[in-house]
Amino acid sequence: MKNKPITCEQFKKRLSDLCVRSGLSGLPRKLQDRHIIMKSVVLTLEAGEEYTEKQIDENLKLWLANIGSSIGLDHVTLRRQLVELKYLERKMDGSRYRVCPSGPGQSMFESGVENIDIYEVIHACRDSIEQKRQEYLRQRGI
C-alpha cells in the first residue's frame, strides 16, 4: 500500500518543528523527516538550472544560516545527502549540479509543496514563538 503524499500543511508544520523547535543535532533519523529537509533545500534552488559546486555550496550555506541554523549540520554533509537521496544530480566530475526532477522523494509530496515559501514558513514560526514568549513574560510581569 502506497503512502499518501505529504500535504502542504504537513510539510510546513514538520519543517517548522524540525528547523525551529526540535533542537536537532544533524539530520533527523526518520527518513520522511530527511525528505522534508531535503525538499526544503531544493525549494531554494531553480529547477532546470545548473550550478557549479561553489554555487551549490553558497546556496546550502544560506539555507543553513536562514532555515536550518538550529540543525547543526555543515554544507558538505547536506550536499552529499541531497545527492544520495536524489534531490540533486551531480556530474561525474562533481563540477555541476542541478535539481533532480524525478528523484524518488519527489512523489512523496503533493504538488502544491513546490510553491511554498520556506523562508516565510520559518519566519512565521519564529515570530509565533517570540509572541508566545512575550505573552508569557507579560503575564508573569517580567
C-alpha positions as CSV (number, residue, x, y, z in Angstrom):
1,M,0.0,0.0,0.0
2,K,1.4,3.3,-1.1
3,N,1.7,6.2,1.5
4,K,-0.3,9.3,0.9
5,P,1.7,12.3,-0.3
6,I,2.8,14.8,2.3
7,T,0.4,17.8,2.1
8,C,1.4,21.4,2.2
9,E,0.2,21.9,5.7
10,Q,2.0,18.7,6.9
11,F,5.2,19.9,5.2
12,K,5.0,23.4,6.7
13,K,4.3,22.1,10.2
14,R,7.0,19.4,10.2
15,L,9.6,21.8,8.6
16,S,8.9,24.3,11.4
17,D,9.2,21.6,14.0
18,L,12.4,20.2,12.6
19,C,14.1,23.5,11.9
20,V,12.9,25.7,14.8
21,R,11.5,23.6,17.6
22,S,13.4,20.3,17.6
23,G,16.9,21.2,18.6
24,L,18.2,18.6,16.1
25,S,21.8,17.8,16.0
26,G,22.4,16.6,12.5
27,L,19.9,15.1,10.1
28,P,16.8,13.5,11.5
29,R,16.7,9.7,11.8
30,K,13.3,9.3,10.3
31,L,13.5,9.0,6.5
32,Q,10.3,11.1,6.0
33,D,11.8,13.9,8.0
34,R,15.0,13.8,6.0
35,H,13.0,14.1,2.8
36,I,11.2,17.1,4.2
37,I,14.6,18.7,5.0
38,M,15.9,17.9,1.5
39,K,12.8,19.1,-0.2
40,S,13.0,22.4,1.7
41,V,16.6,22.8,0.4
42,V,15.8,22.3,-3.2
43,L,12.9,24.7,-3.0
44,T,15.5,27.4,-2.6
45,L,17.1,26.4,-6.0
46,E,15.9,26.9,-9.5
47,A,14.7,23.8,-11.2
48,G,16.4,23.1,-14.5
49,E,19.3,25.4,-13.8
50,E,22.9,24.1,-13.5
51,Y,25.0,25.1,-10.6
52,T,28.7,24.9,-10.0
53,E,29.9,23.3,-6.8
54,K,30.7,26.7,-5.4
55,Q,27.2,28.0,-6.3
56,I,25.6,25.0,-4.6
57,D,27.8,25.4,-1.5
58,E,26.8,29.1,-1.3
59,N,23.1,28.2,-1.6
60,L,23.4,25.5,1.1
61,K,25.2,27.8,3.4
62,L,22.4,30.3,3.0
63,W,19.8,27.6,3.7
64,L,21.8,26.6,6.8
65,A,22.1,30.1,8.1
66,N,18.4,31.1,7.5
67,I,16.4,27.9,7.7
68,G,18.4,25.1,9.2
69,S,20.6,27.1,11.7
70,S,19.4,25.0,14.6
71,I,20.2,21.7,13.0
72,G,23.9,21.8,13.4
73,L,24.9,20.5,10.0
74,D,27.6,21.5,7.6
75,H,27.0,22.3,3.9
76,V,29.2,19.4,2.7
77,T,27.2,16.8,4.6
78,L,24.0,18.4,3.4
79,R,25.2,18.4,-0.3
80,R,26.1,14.7,0.0
81,Q,22.7,13.8,1.4
82,L,20.9,15.8,-1.4
83,V,22.8,13.8,-4.0
84,E,22.4,10.4,-2.1
85,L,18.6,10.9,-1.7
86,K,18.5,12.0,-5.4
87,Y,17.3,15.6,-4.8
88,L,20.4,16.8,-6.7
89,E,22.1,15.3,-9.7
90,R,25.8,15.7,-9.9
91,K,28.0,15.3,-13.0
92,M,30.6,12.5,-12.6
93,D,33.4,15.0,-12.1
94,G,31.5,16.9,-9.4
95,S,31.7,20.2,-11.4
96,R,27.9,20.7,-11.9
97,Y,24.7,20.1,-10.0
98,R,21.1,20.5,-10.8
99,V,17.8,19.7,-9.1
100,C,16.7,16.2,-9.9
101,P,13.2,16.4,-11.4
102,S,12.3,12.8,-10.9
103,G,14.1,11.6,-7.7
104,P,12.3,9.1,-5.5
105,G,11.5,11.7,-2.9
106,Q,9.6,13.9,-5.4
107,S,6.5,11.7,-5.3
108,M,6.3,12.0,-1.5
109,F,4.9,15.5,-1.7
110,E,1.6,16.9,-3.1
111,S,2.1,19.2,-6.0
112,G,1.5,22.4,-4.0
113,V,4.6,21.9,-1.9
114,E,6.6,23.3,-4.8
115,N,5.1,26.7,-4.2
116,I,5.8,27.0,-0.5
117,D,8.0,29.9,0.5
118,I,10.1,28.1,3.2
119,Y,11.6,31.4,4.4
120,E,8.1,32.7,5.1
121,V,7.2,29.4,7.0
122,I,10.3,29.6,9.2
123,H,9.9,33.3,9.8
124,A,6.2,32.9,10.8
125,C,7.2,30.1,13.2
126,R,9.9,32.1,14.9
127,D,7.5,35.1,15.2
128,S,4.9,32.9,16.8
129,I,7.4,31.5,19.3
130,E,8.5,35.1,20.1
131,Q,4.9,36.3,20.6
132,K,4.2,33.4,22.9
133,R,7.4,34.2,24.9
134,Q,6.4,37.9,25.1
135,E,2.9,37.0,26.3
136,Y,4.3,34.6,28.9
137,L,6.7,37.3,30.2
138,R,3.8,39.9,30.2
139,Q,1.6,37.5,32.2
140,R,4.4,37.0,34.7
141,G,5.1,40.7,35.0
142,I,8.6,40.3,33.8
